[in-house]
Structure formats: C-alpha cells, structure tokens
Amino acid sequence: MTFTHYRPIAIWLLVAAALVFAMVVVGGVTRLTRSGLSIVEWQPIVGTIPPLNEMQWGQAFDQYKQTPEYQKVNVGMSLSEFKGIFYVEWAHRLLGRLIGFVFLLPLAYFIVRRSIERALIPKLVTIFILGGLQGALGWFMVKSGLADIPRVSPYRLTAHLGLAIAIYAYILWVAFGLLYPKPEKLAPTNLRRFGWAVTTLVFVTILAGGFVAGTKAGFAFNTFPLMNGRFIPEGMYALEPWWTNLFENVATVQFNHRLLAYTVVPAIALQWWMARRAQLAACVRLVFHLLSVAAAAQVALGIATLLLIVPIALGAAHQAGALVVFTLALYLNHALRASSV
C-alpha cells in the first residue's frame, strides 16, 4: 500500500487525536467550574439531547438537588446557575460522543473501501475498545461524587485523565507510523532512550497534576518558589497510612507535582543539549527547540495559575500546555526513529 493510500487514514487519526486533546481541555474546564456532577445519569444515547423545556429542566435540577454537591456546596443555586454548569458537562459528554462518531464512521468507510491493511486492524480495534472503556471510566468517576463527598475520587479522576492521554498517545503513534514509516537507520541510542525517559517523566507529571486537581491542591500554598515560606511544607506526612499522603494530602500532592516539574525542565534542557551533537534533520531539530520553549511556557503557566489561585482560563491553558509538551516529546520519540544518522 502506498503513502497516498495511508495519508487519508493518518489524517483521520490526527483529527481524532485533536478531538481527544480538546476533550481533555474541556474536561479540565468541567472540573474547574464544578460542572462534572451536574448530570447525575449516564445515558449514552438519550443524553445527547439536553432538556428542552422548563419541565425537563426542573426534573434535571431536582435530580441534582439530591447530590451532596448541591446540598453541601451549591445549596440555594438558581435554575439559571444550574443551567450554566449543566451545559459545560453536557458539552463535555457530547464531545465524547462526537469522538466516537468521528472514529467509527470513517472506520466503516475505510473497511468498505478495503483501504485498511490487515496489520492495522488490531490497532484500530484497540483504540475503539479503549475509547469505550474511557466512557465507562468517566461515569465510574462521576459516580464517586454522587454518594457522600461532594467531589469525585482523585484516584478515579487521575485514572480517567491518564487513560485519555494514553488513548491520545496511541492514536498519534499510529498516525505517525503511517506518515513517517521507519527507515533503515536509527538515531543515536542514548538520545532515543533519553527521549523515552523524558516522555515518561512528562506523563507522570501530568498524572501528578491529576491528583492536584482531584484534591484541589492548587487552591492551597499559593506562593512561589516556596510553599508558604518553606521548600518542604508542613504536614506532608500527616495522614495514615503514610502512602495516602502521596495521593490525598494537599501539601504532599502539590509538592510532588512541583518537584516533578523541577525535574522535567532540566531533563528537556539536557535532551536539547544532547540533540545538538546528533546529526538530525532540520525539522526534527526544530521540534527540539519547540519542546524547550513549550516546557518553559508551561512552567510559567503553572506558576501564574498557582499565584492567581487557579482562574479557569489559566487552569485550562495549563492543562492544554501539558498536552502540548507531551505531544512534542512523543513526536520526537517517533522522529528519532525516523531520522537518519
């Protein structure tokens, strides 16, 4: 099969990846606006249509009034205010349905046209299965906030975020493989291995950010570079058993996220320095520069988001910036495979 046959499939996958990117950012907005618990049912088909009249709105609002979030956080909320958070969550779920539609319809078309070679089919099936699991995991996350505590479980939130990024990365990797077939020669081994280490570190830092979001740790210790005057904040290991501090203690969660960010920046700088000595294509070298700039911008966004106590726009931009850094790092992993030495 020639490159011209692969190109439409690769473009389709890139569009799907872009929608997943948007889904992650909208998910961040949903969390920052406390909209995620406004829809208390999971109706994959019927839920596509929002309430259409005052009676339906009243029913949806009455259901929300039974949740701990309304009773402990938003008691007295007006119907118009409820509509505001409802539409944010509805848009988030609608985008998820759109991703499924955008993936399945072209897939059926390519199958009918016999444009997909046999080796690619298991990869596409894997993407589809992961997408279905992501939807189920999203509802599993929402359910955790409908019981007693007026927020979702930080463990489930981070799992939901991590799976979304894994799906995004896998779609991109398959698309890159179609656009840039692997040549005979590889980039230097040390640069390739270090590139994977950097990408893994970025991914782990994003997951740590998921726990910051899940515990609302970004609304505490809103100072920089110290955390309320200390590098190591007080109360880092106040919870028992000790390991719960890593995921539930606000001080520890934010400290870990900061520490990982402090590690990512020099790691990317070192990767850039190592790349200077390698014989790489000009376009690949450009991506190394872009990754360094993106990492610096992400740090600036993170600091601003913290100092300004997590405004919605900056919080969403910080989440998008994390994905940009991850995307560039992932692309470099593939490009290093595709670059001649």
Disulfide bonds with the S-S distance in Angstrom:
none
